[in-house]
Amino acid sequence: MAELPRAGASASGTLLRLAQLTKRFGAHTAVEGVSLDLTAGEFMCLLGPSGCGKSTLLRLVAGFEAPSSGSISLDGRDLAGLPPHRRPVNMMFQSYALFPHMSVAGNVAYGLKGLGLSRSAVGERVGRLLRLVRLDAFAERRPDRLSGGQRQRVALARALAREPRVLLLDEPLGALDRSLREETQGELRALQRRLATTFVVVTHDPAEAMTLADRIGVMDRGRLVQVGPAADLYERPVSRFVAGLLGDVNLIEGRVGPDTGGASRTVETALGPIRALPPSVALSPDAGVVVAIRPERIALAQGPEAGREEELAGTITETTFLGERIRRQVRMRDGSLLRVSTPAGGTSWEAGTPVRLGFPPEAAVILPA
C-alpha cells in the first residue's frame, strides 16, 4: 500500500477521525465505540484511570493493535491494514526506549532510518531537532549521562524525526519527579505550538491534562464519556465520575423538582432546596440526583443561621493551610461534610465557628445519581 500523502486537514477541518472504534481482547472490551475528530495542530489529552483503555486507543491509532470494529482515518484515508512504519503517525512510549549504546544524536538519527535521506540531510535534521529541544550541546553523550528530563527530550526529538502528522505520547512525563514534570509540561506545550503538530497525550494526571490540552477526552471503562476544553469539563461535568476526576468536588444528594423554566432547576436536599444548572440529559420529576459544587465556588459568612434562601448553615470542623488557599471542612445540619476553599489571608475562623455557605446557581450543576 502506498504511503499516505502529507496533505493538510480535510475540507471539514478534521485531520484524524476515529469512528465507533472498538477493541476486544477475548471477552474483555478494552475500547468500546469511541468516536473522536481531531484537527490539525490540536493538542488532545486522553485522561482516565489505569485500565480505562486510553493507551490501547493510542496503540490502535499507531497501528500496533488492529481494531475489532470501527475505523481510523487520516485526511479522509482509511488507515486499515497500514503497518505502523507506513503511517504518518509516531508514538513515544513512557519508558522512552532509548538505545544505551548510542549517543543522543545517534538515538535521534535512528528514527530517520528507512527514509532514504542522505547523510548530510540526516545530520541537518538531527541538529535542528536537538536545537529545538535544547540538547545540541549533548549530541555526543550517552543516555546514562543525562537527567530524566533530558532523556525525555531525546525521546521526543526521536519521535519527531520523521515529521509525523500526529504524535502520540503515552504518559510522556510519568517518569519525572514533580518539579521537573511541571517544568517539562510548559516546554512540551511550547514545543507543540511551535511545530503546529497534532499531539495526543495519554495521562492519568488531571492537572497535567488541564495544563497541556486544547481539549480533554475523559475515558471510563473503555468509553469516551466527555470531550471538551478543560474549563467546560471542570465547570460542567456530565457525570459524578468526570466531576471527581477533574478535581475536588462536593456532591449533595437530592431529588430534582419540577421544571419551572429558567436557566436553573431546584433540587430538594436534606440541607434544604438548592438551585443549580440542569444536566445535559433529561431528568424526570423527582428523579434522584446529586448537586456538584467545587469547594472554591462556595463563599463563607459568619453567623449561626442562613441569612438568605440560597445559603446553607453549618459549623467549621477543620481548617488546613495550603499556602495560597485555606481549605475548611464544614459539618452541615444533617451531619454531612462540605469542603470550602478560600484565598489565604482572609478571616481566621477556628473549629466550632458557625458559618453560612452560599453560591450562585450557575456555580453548581445537577448530575444523575
Secondary structure, 3 states (H helix, E strand, C coil): CCCCCCCCCCCCCEEEEEEEEEEEECCEEEEEEEEEEEECCCEEEEECCCCCCHHHHHHHHHCCCCCCEEEEEECCEECCCCCHHHCCEEEECCCCCCCCCCCHHHHHHHCCCCCCCCHHHHHHHHHHHHHHCCCHHHCCCCHHHCCHHHHHHHHHHHHHCCCCCEEEEECCCCCCCHHHHHHHHHHHHHHHHHHCCEEEEEECCHHHHHHHCCEEEEEECCEEEEEECHHHHHHCCCCHHHHHHCCCCEEEEEEECCCCCCCCEEEEECCEEEEEECCCCCCCCCCEEEEEECHHHCEEEECCCCCCCCCEEEEEEEEEECCCEEEEEEEECCCCEEEEEEECCCCCCCCCCEEEEECCHHHEEEEEC
